[in-house]
Amino acid sequence: MKIDNMFERFDDYIDQLSELVFARIIEKYGNIYPLEFLEDEEEILIGELARLNTTLIMLEEREEYEKCKIISNRIRNIENKLKNL
C-alpha cells in the first residue's frame, strides 16, 4: 500500500506541475486554446509525398523492389494531384 500511495502522490505532483506549465504558457503567449493548425489539401499532399519518398529510399536500400513499385505509383498519383491543384 505504501508504494500505491507514493505513485498517487507522484501523479498529483505531475498534475500540479502540468497545470503550472500551462498557466505560464498562457501568461506568456495568451490564450492558445483551441490550437488550430489549418492545413489545406496541398500541404497534406506534400507531407504524404515526403513520407512516401522516405519510405521509398528505405525500401530501395533493402532491395524490396515490389514494394518500391507500389510506393512509386502512389508518389506518381500524388504528384499528379499536386499538378492539378
C-alpha positions, -999 to 999 in steps of 0.1 A, spaced: 0 0 0 29 23 7 40 22 -30 5 29 -42 4 60 -20 37 71 -34 25 67 -70 -7 86 -62 13 115 -47 36 114 -78 6 116 -101 -8 145 -81 26 163 -84 27 157 -122 -9 171 -125 1 202 -105 32 207 -125 14 204 -158 -12 230 -147 16 254 -137 34 250 -170 2 255 -190 -6 286 -169 28 300 -177 24 294 -214 -9 312 -214 6 340 -194 34 344 -219 16 338 -252 -20 344 -244 -49 321 -249 -38 293 -272 -68 271 -269 -81 257 -291 -50 252 -312 -59 253 -348 -34 242 -374 -52 247 -406 -38 226 -435 -50 228 -470 -50 199 -494 -17 209 -509 1 208 -475 -14 174 -468 -3 160 -502 32 174 -498 35 158 -463 24 125 -477 48 129 -506 77 134 -482 67 104 -462 64 82 -493 98 93 -506 115 84 -473 98 50 -474 109 45 -510 145 52 -501 144 27 -472 128 0 -494 154 6 -521 182 1 -496 166 -32 -485 161 -42 -522 124 -47 -518 116 -37 -553 80 -49 -555 71 -26 -526 91 1 -543 69 -1 -574 38 3 -553 52 33 -535 64 48 -568 28 45 -581 15 63 -550 41 90 -554 32 95 -591 -5 98 -582 2 124 -555 24 144 -579 -4 143 -605 -29 156 -578 -4 184 -570 -1 194 -606 -39 197 -609 -44 219 -579 
